[in-house]
């Protein structure tokens, strides 16, 4: 199938590596000359410069599918441009938009056109995550789970990002770990959220805490303090084991009746050769195996939860 890869930044380079390995005929469409040159030097693949709108206006034949790997503030406009042009299968980089309104706009347009849009939460396709999901099912499913999404404010405050991206950093970045937690433990059905504090670049809050019930009945809790030390982490408990992702790239297990925590050795060859999770993500997308993806519709439904977790009123 023919593919358009929209964007020529570092993440697009990672996508191109997977697309080349999968022998997917790909046309790369970018905007800036500098990023295009760097992309071409890194991948050996030419970039059509001038941007997506100009390329569509040139009468280029539409692809079977598109992969969108642009900056967060350009995700929703790019996805909508592709949908309006007639592209009906899109792998859209996470989180799908800069805020809940943009995510809902993309979801509504995709639904009206009966298009398929899935999000590139590549952590769902990490070898440790997929292994844990299988083991959790074998254990009888999760009985509870917890997660932390503390961000390092002293680092993030120095980033050269648009203010709207910084103000929505939970969605732009923290949702990576939150999505993984709900992927393993079950989608949230009920939730109670509490916040406090603020940061110059994130005025809504600096501290997050809460708890809820997942769709399968497992209670969950979470915590994050962006004004204190911390790190990302997910723990899922079953009747037999505790599955620990801290760091997120590794799976550790504690067996019932033991205090020992042991790392699970896995075949992570693909995660080592490519950006972790990306090869399987792209392969499943190309093959139409979409059951492990977060769809844009699912993301839109989750926006009320994410806004509430940030101390915002749900819409």
ChimeraX attribute file (.defattr): number of C-alpha atoms within 10 A of each C-alpha:
attribute: neighborCount
match mode: 1-to-1
recipient: residues
	/A:1	11
	/A:2	15
	/A:3	20
	/A:4	22
	/A:5	26
	/A:6	26
	/A:7	30
	/A:8	31
	/A:9	20
	/A:10	15
	/A:11	16
	/A:12	22
	/A:13	21
	/A:14	20
	/A:15	24
	/A:16	25
	/A:17	19
	/A:18	22
	/A:19	21
	/A:20	13
	/A:21	12
	/A:22	13
	/A:23	10
	/A:24	17
	/A:25	12
	/A:26	19
	/A:27	18
	/A:28	23
	/A:29	22
	/A:30	25
	/A:31	18
	/A:32	14
	/A:33	14
	/A:34	10
	/A:35	17
	/A:36	22
	/A:37	16
	/A:38	15
	/A:39	24
	/A:40	15
	/A:41	11
	/A:42	14
	/A:43	14
	/A:44	11
	/A:45	17
	/A:46	16
	/A:47	22
	/A:48	19
	/A:49	19
	/A:50	13
	/A:51	15
	/A:52	20
	/A:53	13
	/A:54	14
	/A:55	15
	/A:56	14
	/A:57	9
	/A:58	9
	/A:59	8
	/A:60	9
	/A:61	9
	/A:62	16
	/A:63	18
	/A:64	15
	/A:65	22
	/A:66	26
	/A:67	28
	/A:68	29
	/A:69	26
	/A:70	22
	/A:71	18
	/A:72	21
	/A:73	18
	/A:74	15
	/A:75	23
	/A:76	27
	/A:77	15
	/A:78	23
	/A:79	27
	/A:80	18
	/A:81	14
	/A:82	23
	/A:83	22
	/A:84	13
	/A:85	13
	/A:86	14
	/A:87	20
	/A:88	19
	/A:89	23
	/A:90	24
	/A:91	25
	/A:92	25
	/A:93	23
	/A:94	26
	/A:95	26
	/A:96	32
	/A:97	28
	/A:98	23
	/A:99	23
	/A:100	22
	/A:101	14
	/A:102	18
	/A:103	22
	/A:104	22
	/A:105	17
	/A:106	24
	/A:107	27
	/A:108	15
	/A:109	15
	/A:110	22
	/A:111	14
	/A:112	9
	/A:113	14
	/A:114	12
	/A:115	16
	/A:116	19
	/A:117	27
	/A:118	25
	/A:119	21
	/A:120	26
	/A:121	23
	/A:122	20
	/A:123	21
	/A:124	26
	/A:125	23
	/A:126	24
	/A:127	22
	/A:128	23
	/A:129	23
	/A:130	16
	/A:131	15
	/A:132	21
	/A:133	20
	/A:134	12
	/A:135	16
	/A:136	23
	/A:137	12
	/A:138	11
	/A:139	15
	/A:140	11
	/A:141	22
	/A:142	25
	/A:143	20
	/A:144	21
	/A:145	26
	/A:146	21
	/A:147	23
	/A:148	23
	/A:149	23
	/A:150	23
	/A:151	22
	/A:152	15
	/A:153	18
	/A:154	12
	/A:155	8
	/A:156	14
	/A:157	14
	/A:158	9
	/A:159	9
	/A:160	8
	/A:161	13
	/A:162	10
	/A:163	11
	/A:164	14
	/A:165	20
	/A:166	21
	/A:167	19
	/A:168	21
	/A:169	19
	/A:170	23
	/A:171	24
	/A:172	19
	/A:173	17
	/A:174	18
	/A:175	17
	/A:176	20
	/A:177	22
	/A:178	21
	/A:179	20
	/A:180	21
	/A:181	25
	/A:182	18
	/A:183	18
	/A:184	22
	/A:185	30
	/A:186	22
	/A:187	18
	/A:188	20
	/A:189	13
	/A:190	14
	/A:191	16
	/A:192	13
	/A:193	19
	/A:194	15
	/A:195	20
	/A:196	13
	/A:197	14
	/A:198	14
	/A:199	15
	/A:200	12
	/A:201	19
	/A:202	21
	/A:203	12
	/A:204	17
	/A:205	22
	/A:206	22
	/A:207	20
	/A:208	21
	/A:209	17
	/A:210	16
	/A:211	19
	/A:212	17
	/A:213	20
	/A:214	21
	/A:215	14
	/A:216	15
	/A:217	18
	/A:218	20
	/A:219	20
	/A:220	24
	/A:221	17
	/A:222	20
	/A:223	18
	/A:224	22
	/A:225	22
	/A:226	22
	/A:227	17
	/A:228	14
	/A:229	12
	/A:230	14
	/A:231	16
	/A:232	19
	/A:233	21
	/A:234	24
	/A:235	21
	/A:236	25
	/A:237	22
	/A:238	22
	/A:239	14
	/A:240	18
	/A:241	18
	/A:242	21
	/A:243	27
	/A:244	24
	/A:245	22
	/A:246	16
	/A:247	12
	/A:248	18
	/A:249	15
	/A:250	16
	/A:251	22
	/A:252	20
	/A:253	19
	/A:254	17
	/A:255	15
	/A:256	13
	/A:257	8
	/A:258	8
	/A:259	8
	/A:260	10
	/A:261	13
	/A:262	13
	/A:263	13
	/A:264	14
	/A:265	10
	/A:266	11
	/A:267	11
	/A:268	13
	/A:269	10
	/A:270	16
	/A:271	18
	/A:272	10
	/A:273	12
	/A:274	16
	/A:275	17
	/A:276	21
	/A:277	24
	/A:278	25
	/A:279	24
	/A:280	19
	/A:281	25
	/A:282	23
	/A:283	16
	/A:284	16
	/A:285	21
	/A:286	21
	/A:287	9
	/A:288	10
	/A:289	12
	/A:290	15
	/A:291	9
	/A:292	15
	/A:293	21
	/A:294	19
	/A:295	20
	/A:296	27
	/A:297	18
	/A:298	15
	/A:299	21
	/A:300	21
	/A:301	15
	/A:302	18
	/A:303	19
	/A:304	16
	/A:305	21
	/A:306	21
	/A:307	19
	/A:308	17
	/A:309	23
	/A:310	25
	/A:311	17
	/A:312	14
	/A:313	10
	/A:314	13
	/A:315	10
